[in-house]
Amino acid sequence: MRAVVQKVKYSSVTVDNEIIGKIDNGFMILLGVTHEDTLKEVEWLSKKIKDLRIFEDQDGKMNLSLEDVKGEVLIISQFTLYGNCIKGRRPSFTDAAKPDHAENLYNKFIEKFQSFGIKTQTGKFGADMKVELLNDGPVTMIIDTKDVGALK
C-alpha cells in the first residue's frame, strides 16, 4: 500500500462538475493498493499517517499530529501510484490491485480514519476526479508499506 500525504490548507474533489468531498486544514491522501496488500497494511498505514507529526507547533517545529491540530482528511483512490514507467513510454499498471480488492481496502482505510474520530471526506472509487488543493509548506510525504519488513 502506498500513500502520498500532502499537508493542505484546503482540498476538494469534484466528480461530474460536483464537489463530493472538501476539507480545510489537514491531509489530502492519495492511496494506492497493490495485489498483496491486506488489512495489516491498512492498520499500519492509517495509524502511521494519523500520528505523523508534520504540523508546526508554537516554535515553528514540525511537532504536531493531525489529531493535535484537529485536522481533516480527504482520501482519494489512486491506482496510478503503482504505475511502472521503467520500460517504454506508457506506464504499466500490473502492480496495481484489481478493482474489487483495491476498493475493499480503500473503504477499510476510510473506515479507520472515521474510527479515529477524524473528519473524513473521500473521492469516488474508479471515477474521473478533479482534485484541488493548496499544499501547505509544501509538505508532502510518500509512505510505502513495502518499506516496513515487519508487515510481511
C-alpha positions in Angstrom: 0.0 0.0 0.0 1.4 3.4 -1.0 0.2 6.8 0.2 1.2 10.3 -0.9 0.3 12.6 2.0 0.1 16.3 1.4 -0.4 18.8 4.2 -3.0 21.2 2.9 -4.8 24.4 3.9 -7.8 23.1 1.9 -8.6 20.4 -0.7 -11.6 19.3 -2.6 -12.5 16.6 -5.1 -15.0 17.0 -7.9 -16.8 14.4 -10.0 -19.1 15.3 -12.9 -18.8 19.0 -12.0 -20.0 18.4 -8.4 -17.8 18.8 -5.3 -18.2 15.5 -3.5 -15.5 16.0 -0.8 -14.0 19.0 0.7 -11.7 19.7 3.7 -9.9 22.5 5.4 -6.6 22.2 7.3 -5.4 18.6 7.2 -4.1 15.9 4.8 -5.0 15.1 1.2 -4.1 11.5 0.9 -3.7 9.7 -2.4 -3.9 5.9 -1.8 -2.7 3.1 -4.0 -3.3 -0.6 -3.3 -1.3 -3.5 -4.7 -2.2 -7.2 -5.0 -0.6 -8.5 -1.8 -2.0 -5.7 0.5 -4.2 -6.8 3.4 -5.9 -5.3 6.4 -2.5 -5.4 8.1 -1.3 -2.7 5.7 -4.5 -0.7 6.3 -4.0 -0.8 10.0 -0.3 0.2 9.9 -0.6 2.9 7.3 -3.7 4.6 8.7 -2.1 4.8 12.2 1.2 6.0 10.8 -0.5 8.8 8.9 -2.7 9.7 11.8 0.3 10.0 14.1 2.6 11.9 11.7 3.9 15.0 13.4 4.3 17.4 10.5 2.2 20.3 11.7 4.1 23.2 13.2 4.0 23.9 17.0 4.2 27.3 18.6 8.0 27.3 17.9 7.6 26.6 14.2 8.8 23.0 14.6 7.1 20.1 12.9 5.9 18.5 16.1 2.1 18.2 16.0 -0.1 15.5 14.6 -3.4 15.6 12.7 -5.3 15.0 15.9 -3.3 17.7 17.7 -4.5 20.3 15.2 -8.0 18.8 14.8 -7.2 18.3 11.1 -9.3 16.7 8.5 -8.5 14.2 5.7 -9.5 13.8 2.1 -8.8 10.3 0.8 -8.5 9.7 -2.9 -8.0 6.3 -4.6 -5.1 6.4 -7.0 -4.1 3.2 -8.8 -1.6 5.2 -10.8 0.7 5.3 -7.7 1.6 1.7 -8.9 2.4 2.8 -12.4 5.7 1.4 -13.6 7.5 3.8 -16.0 10.8 1.9 -16.3 10.3 0.4 -19.7 8.9 2.2 -22.8 6.8 5.4 -22.7 3.5 4.1 -21.5 3.3 3.1 -17.8 2.4 -0.4 -16.8 -0.2 -0.8 -14.1 0.2 -4.5 -13.5 1.3 -3.8 -9.9 -2.0 -2.1 -9.0 -4.5 -4.3 -7.3 -7.6 -5.4 -9.2 -10.5 -3.0 -8.6 -12.6 -5.3 -6.2 -9.6 -5.9 -3.9 -8.4 -2.2 -4.1 -11.9 -0.8 -3.4 -12.4 -3.1 -0.4 -9.1 -1.9 1.2 -9.7 1.7 0.2 -13.0 1.5 2.1 -11.4 -0.1 5.1 -8.7 2.7 5.1 -11.5 5.3 5.1 -13.3 3.5 8.0 -10.1 3.6 10.0 -9.9 7.3 9.8 -13.5 7.6 10.7 -13.0 5.3 13.7 -10.2 7.7 14.9 -12.8 10.5 15.1 -11.2 12.4 12.3 -13.4 14.3 9.8 -13.0 12.2 6.7 -14.0 13.1 3.1 -13.5 10.9 0.1 -13.4 10.8 -3.7 -15.3 8.2 -5.7 -13.5 5.0 -6.3 -12.9 4.5 -10.1 -14.3 7.8 -11.1 -12.7 10.5 -13.2 -11.9 13.0 -10.4 -10.6 16.5 -10.3 -8.6 17.3 -7.2 -7.8 20.8 -6.0 -5.6 21.6 -3.1 -3.4 24.3 -1.5 -0.3 22.4 -0.3 0.9 23.9 3.0 4.7 24.2 3.2 4.8 22.5 0.8 4.9 19.3 2.9 4.5 16.0 1.0 5.3 12.6 2.4 5.4 9.3 0.5 4.8 6.2 2.6 5.0 2.7 1.3 4.2 -0.3 3.4 6.7 -2.5 1.4 9.4 -0.5 3.2 8.3 -2.0 6.5 9.6 -5.5 6.6 7.6 -6.4 9.7 4.3 -6.2 7.9 5.0 -9.2 5.6 
